[in-house]
Each structure stands twice: as C-alpha cells, then as structure tokens.
Amino acid sequence: MNPEQRNTDSTNNLTVVASMCNDAPMVRYSDIEKRLDQQYNADAKYLKANYARQNKLLSAVLEFHDLEREAKIRDDRMRRTIELLGEDKFEDTRKDLLAGRDVSKVISVTTGDSSPLWEAMRTIVEHVPEIQVVDLQDALLHFGKKVSRQAIESALASHKETFETKVRNREKFVSLKR
C-alpha cells in the first residue's frame, strides 16, 4: 500500500470521526432574532385583545366588588342584630342542615358567642338619630346586656371613629359618625 494513500485514508477516517462528534447545528443569531420578534408581536397582539376584553368586563367587575362590599355590610349588620335580639328568634339553619334539608337558598349568618359591647351599642344607635347614654344603657338592658355606665363610656372613648358624643344641658347624647 502506498504511503500517500494511507495518509489520505487516515485523514478521511479522522474527518469522519470528527464529523460524527461535532454533529451539533450551528446557532444562527438571525433566526433567534426573528423568533424573538415574532414572539413579541404575538404577545403584543394577545395583550391588546386581553386589555380590550378586560375593559369590556371592567364595569361588571366594579359592580361585583360594590355588591360584595354591600353584602359584607349587610351580613355584619344581620349578625349584630341576631346577637342583640337572640338567636332563638331567627331561623336556625343548623337544624335543617343536620336533618338533611336543602339550605342552599337560605341566607344564613354566622354568629359568634357574644359580640363586643360597642357592636351592640352601634346596632342600637343605627336605628335612632341620637340617643342619651342613659337611654342606651336601658336599651342594652332590655336586650339582655347588663352593662354599667362606665363600660358604655369606655366603649365610646375607645371607638371614637364610630361614635360621636354631644353634651347638652348636662345630658350626654350618642350618635354614629357620618
């Protein structure tokens, strides 16, 4: 065998081996740039449609949030009313639920053991423009809350953001802040 032919054969073999080891495609930066540009355009088109749809739904979302806030206020007021008047005067859905009846359409309010004094006072004062502290104490007593004048005064002082007090002719009146 001819030495030149051997060199050529070994070079060819070496080239084939090197080619098999380096079979990775070349990265073309122009392709990456085109793909990024296409992705950006597609994302921009999607976001434009997304924002247009969000703007159409915005009024419904705002209405929903308003209804949620209003529902929380009413739910809180119902809870305080039930706690002040006593649960026995209202429908108890727990018994219906335990009996297997459908209560999905019944409005139920979760009540605690006892609400704080200031919440009971607020519940009463919500129904009158203003009330004397002594009459408020009598109203609380009527609803089964035996409290001292000092406890009422303390609750009024602690919750100045809720209650407004006025003194006229040595008589103290309470109303809700507006």
N, C-alpha and C positions, 0 to 999 in steps of 0.2 A: 504494500500500500504506500502510496505517495505521501510524503510528509505534508505537502500543501493541502492535500485532500483531507488528511486527518485534522489539520488546523481548522479547515472550513467546517468539517463535521462537528468538531467540538465547539466551534463558535455557534453553529446553528443550534446544537443541543443546549448550550448555555443560554442562548437567546430564548429558546422555547421555555426553559425552566424559569427564567427571569420574567417572561411574559405571563406565565401562569401565576406567579407570585404577586405580580403587580396588575391584577385584573380590576382594580378599583376605577370607577368612572371619574373623569376629570370634573371638578366643580367649576361650573361656569357662572360667574357672578352676574352676568347679564340675565340669566334665567331666574336667579334668585330675586333680582331687582324687579323683573316682570311679574313674578308671583306675588311679591310684596305689594306691588302697585295694584294688582288685581284684587288681592285680599282687602286692601284699604278701600278700594272703590265699592266692593261688595258690602263691607261693613258700613260704609257711609250710606249706601242705599238702604240697607236694613235699618240703620238708626233713624234715618229720615222717615221711613214708614212707621217705625216704632213710635217716634215722637208725635207723628200725626195722629196715630191711634190713641196715644196717651192723652193728647189734647181733646180728642172727642170724648174720652171717658172721664175727663177731669171733673166736669160738673156732677157726674154721678158719684164719683169718689168723694167729693166735698159734701154732697148731700148725705152720703153714707156716714161720714165722720160726724156731721151735725146730728144725725139720728142716733148715733152711738153715744154722743155726749148727752143728748137729751134723755136717752134711755137710762144712762147711769144716774142722772139726777133724779129721775122718777123712781128708779129702783131703790136708791138711797132713801128717798122720802117715804116710799112704801114700807121699807124696812123699819125706819124710825117710827112710823105710825103704828105698825104691828107691835113693836116692842113697847110703845107707850100704852096702847089700848089693851094689849094682852093677846097672845096667840090663840086663845080659845074662841075669840070672836071671828076668826077667819078660817077659811078652808085649809085643812091640813092635807097637803098632797102626799106626805109620807105614808099615811094610812092607805090611801088609794094605790100608791106605788107598791106597797107591801102586799096588798090584796090582788095585785096583778092587773089593775085597771090602767088604761091608757091615759097618761097625764101629759102627753107631748104638746097638747094645745092649751094647757092650763098655764097661766102665768104664776110662777112660783118665786117667792122671795126667800132668800136665806137669811135667817136672823141669828144673832148671837145670844148668849145668855142674858146679857144686860148691856144696854148702851150707856155711854158716859152721861153724866148729868147734863153737860152742856148741849148734847144732842137732843135730849128730851126737852130742854128749855127751848132750843131752836125750833123743834117741832110745834110747840105751843105758840111761840111768838110769830111763827109764819102765818098764823091764822087771825092775827089781830094787828092793827096798825102800830099800837104800842100798849104796853101793859105795866101796871105798877108792880114793883118787885114783890110786895106782899100778896098781890093777886096771883102772881106767877107761882109763889110758894103754895098758895091754896090750890091752884090748878094741878101742880105736881102732886100734892097730897091726894087730890081727887082721883088721880090716875095711879095711885098706889106707890108713889115715890115720896117717902118721908125724908125730907131734907131740911137742914137748918138754913136760916137766913145767911149765915156766914158762908156756907157751902155755895149758895147761889151767888153771893158777892165774889167769892173766889173764882167761880166759873166765869163770871162776867169779866173779871180782871184778866183772867188767863186767855180769854178768847175775844179780845178787842177787835180782831179782824172780822168777827161775825156779828157782835152785838154793839149797839150804840146806847148809851145811857144818858138821860137828861134829868136834872133835878128842877122841880117846880114846886114852890111853896113847901119845902122840906119833904116832898114826896119824890121818890126816885122812880123813873119810868124807863122801860126797856123796849127797844125795837131792833129790828135787823138792819144792818148797814146796807145801804143800797149802792 
